[in-house]
Amino acid sequence: ALDLLSVTPLQACGEVVLRIHHHLLRKNSSNTQGITKVYAHAQALAQCHEWLGRNLPEAVRISVSSNAEAARLAAESGDESVAAIAGQTAAELYCLTKVADSIEDEPNNTTRFLVLGHQATTPTGRDKTSLVVSTPNKAGAVSALLKPFTESGISMTKFESRPSRSGLWDYLFFIDIEGHKDDAKVQAALAALEERASFVKVIGSYPMAVL
């Protein structure tokens, strides 16, 4: 998804933050007795690590491509020792029984989604701007990238690096800042950033999500 954000012609025009709840699901039985394998996406397994350690310490944890796939496997395998970690919709879709609900270790577990479209948004007074930036691989380059935001008093809410596909040891930096790209101080910071970076793309500005 991050690789695609750097090249898509679409603009980020909104964000949605959803509370995520993981449930332990299996076919027919409503208890944990006899469960020897638990399927889930790797991230879900990590987010439920402590619960699994307490309640199913001997069960083998098997990573699959998604929690939906985990639910499908639990429903279609014919093996009632198999359980899955997935959400309520997957339980209903695959007719699985909920053995335990909200087994995530962090009760405030959330996932953020960007809304992409062709339209630009106007400032609301409570906005974010998402950027993707690259810089030559040299000492102090990252510090130089961040300086325009520091000097303008702009807060960053995200900073994430990912290897670039264009060359060895080149990185793209995905940055979220507070403010709209049409705000005067954000415009000034972006102008200074473009003088320092080898690549700058504004993915979009959008209203901050309300959980």
N, C-alpha and C positions, 0 to 999 in steps of 0.2 A: 504494500500500500504506500509506503514512504517513497519507494522508487517511482511509482506512478505519479505521486503528487508533484514530483520535480519536473514532469514533462506534460501533464495534462493541460488542455486548454480551458478546463473548467475552473471555476472560482469557488473558494470556500465562502459560503454565504450564511452559515449557521453552524451551531454545535449543539449536540444533545448529550447529556450526561445521565446515564441510567444506573440505578442501583442493581447490582448483579447478585442473584442468589443461586447457589448450587445445591441440588438435591441428590440424594443417593436413590437410585431407581433400580428395580429389578422386575422380573416377570413373576407374577402370581403371588409370591410371598411378601409379607409386610414386615419382616424382621431380618436381621443380619445373619442369622444362622445359616451356615453352609456356603457363605460367599467366599470364594477363593481367588477371584480375579475382579479387578475394578478397571473399567475402561474410561478414559477421559482425555481431553486435550491436555498437553503437558502443563499449560498454565493453570488449568483447573486443578490438576493433581497437586501442583505446588501450593495453590491457594487453599487447599483442603488437607494439607500435609499433617497438621497436628491432629485434626479430627480422625483421619484415617489411622494415624499411629495409636490413638487411644482406643478406637472401636474396632478396627480391622487390622491389627498389627501383622498378621500372617498373610494377608491377602496380597497377591501380586498386583502391582500397579502397572497398567499397560497404556502407553501413550498412543493416541490415534489422532487423525487429522482434525477432528472437531468434536465437541460434545454431542452434536446431533448424530454424528457417525457412531459415537459410543452408545447412544441410546438405540440406534438401529441394530447394532451388533448384539446388544443385550436382548432385544426383542426377537431377533431372527436366528440367534445361534442355536436355540433349542437346549442350551446348557443353563440350568437354573442356578448354577454356582457363579454365574457372571452377573455383575452389577455395573451400572454406569453412573457417572456424575453428569448431570445435565439440568436444564431448566424445566419449568412447568409446562411450557409448550411442547417440548420433546416428550415429556411424560404422557401428555394427552395424545399426541400424534402417534406414538408407538404403543399406546395402551399398556404402559408400565405402571407398576405400583410404587408409590413413594414410601421408601423405607425410613428415611430421615430427611428433614427439610432444613434449609439454610445451614449447611455444614461448613461453609467457608470460615476460615480462621479469623478473618477481619470482617466484622459486621458492617463496616462502612465501605465494603468493596464496590467500586464503581468502574464503569467503562465509558470512555468518551468517544463519540462519533462526530465526524465532520459532515456537514451537509454541503454537497457540491451542486453547482448549477451554472447557468450562463449569466445570471443577473448579478450586478454589484449591489451592495447595501449602502445605505446612507448612515452617517454617525447617529448613535443613540445616546451617547454620553457614558455608556458602559459597554465598551467593545474590546475585542481582541483582534490582533493581526497576526497571521501565520506567514512565515517566510522560510525559504530554503536558500542557503548561502554556501558558497565555497570560497576557499582562500588558498593561495600558494602554500606548499608545505615548507614553512621556515619558522625559525624561532620567533615567538611573540605574535604569530599571526592570529591566533584565536583571541588573545587579549585585545589586539587591535580591532577585531570585529565587534567586541562587546563595548568598547569605549564610547561609541556614539550614543548608545542607550544609557550608559552611566552618566555621561555628561548632560544628557537631556532629561534626566530624572525619570526615565521610562523603566518600568518594572518588567522583567521577563518572567513568564509563567512556565516556560518549557525550553529546554536546551538538550537536543539529542543529536548524536553523530551517527553517521552511517557511511561505510566505504562507498566511494563513487565507482561507477562502472567505467569511467573514462580513463582511469590510470591507476597504477599501483601506488599505494600509500596516499592517494587523494581521498578526501572526505567531504561529504555534504553535511551541513549542519541545519537541523530543523529547529526553528526558533519561534516561540509564541511570545508576543509582547502585549502589554495593556495599551489600549488606544486604537483609534481608527486611522487608516492610511491617509485619510483626508485631514486629520488633525495637524495643526501647524507644527507642533514639536515632533510628531512622528514623521512628517515629511522631511523635516530638517535632519533627523537621525538617519532616515533612509538615504538621503542625499550624501551624507558623510560616509555611510556604510558602502555605497556604490563606489566611492573613491578608494576604498581599502580592499574590497573583495574582488575576486575574479569572476564571480557569478552571484547575482541576486535575483530572486524571483519572489514576488509577493503572491502567495497562494490566495489570499483574500482577507478581508476584514468583515467582522460579523458580531452580532450581539453576544455577550457572555451568556452561557447557559444557566438556567435556574434549575437546581435539582428538585 
